[in-house]
Amino acid sequence: MINRQFTLAAYAEGVPTERNFTLVEAPLADPGPGQLLVQAHYFSMDPFPRLRISGDASVAPQLPLGSVMIGRGVGQVVASQHPDFPVGCHVAGELGWQEYALSDGNGLRLVDPALAPLPAYLGLLGPSGLAAYFATLRQGQPKAGETVVVSAAAGSVGSTACQIAAIAGARVVGIAGGANQLAFLQSLGATPVDYSDAKNLPQALGAASPQGIDVFVDMVGGSVHDAVMEHLNVGARIVLVGTIANYNLGPGEVDTGPRHLYRWILKRVRLSGFLVGDYAAEWPAALAELASWLRDGRLRYRETIFDGFESAPQAFASLFGGDNVGKMLVKLLRET
């Protein structure tokens, strides 16, 4: 049997394109002792792998050229010599951009398609939901009546963060771009602000946040971050989840300078970096609460699905532009 894979052909400059990847065919290996073979059903498209394929090695450890492109996925075990992952079970985790993944089980978790559709375990009931949960509740700590602003708010993490902040009793402002994304945020009960009018963004945020901003969950950085800084309240909390605005800049172009030091001092701001892995011990409890909110209707999610293995490069590029909403996925097979 043959395993189709996307390997890294060239490091990306700007938004990744199909030229950065090569579609190859490789022999399909049988699992040895302690290993399992997973047939992928869905790939998750996430921004972080963009840093691993940058031409600037100082940004993040580079994925070696010729390697299978990294990425999370969900699928079904089709062969196994691993006691914890029998044939027929479903798993989610790091599978890479390939139709079949040989694994020792490290980084994989069992998921149940009877409780939720398989794609949900890559989004709301997976890394995206966990990131939104801990960034918002644990580090942002919104209180009832406060104003929470979320950037990249129509994406998988951002839209979940908006809803979690609302569950905590906060007033929510979501920053996004395009009619589709803004309408989606409005359907979630957030006040939408369009970032595409960069010149007027500070004024638009002021109008949407008349009482100032208490919590900022930031996944963008750049000019969006700067605009929010103008409206911080005393004691505001800034949670730095990502800097998507910088991911596709070239060497020397990354906006690295903190320009708001005096403002942070004056407002007694708490600024914190965020990595969801820091809360790994608490993931099961968080996933249980997210699932409970999903069941009782307090959480909703949307997906943008690209069809077919060959669409992975196009789907990945779409993360950094366009009017897509919710979790970005590539669909390989139907759930069974």
Secondary structure, DSSP 8 states (H G I E B T S, - for coil): -EEEEEEE-S-BSSS--GGGEEEEEEE-----TT-EEEEEEEEE--STHHHHTBS-TTTS----TTSB---EEEEEEEEE--TTS-TT-EEEEE--SBSEEEE-STT-EEE-TTTS-GGGGGTTTSHHHHHHHIIIIIII---TT-EEEESSTTBHHHHHHHHHHHHTT-EEEEEE-SHHHHHHHHHTT-EEEETT-GGGHHHHHHHH-TT-EEEEEES--HHHHHHHHTTEEEEEEEEE---HHHHT--TTTS------HHHHHHTT-EEEE--GGGGGGGHHHHHHHHHHHHHTTS----EEEEESGGGHHHHHHHTTSSS--BEEEEE-S---
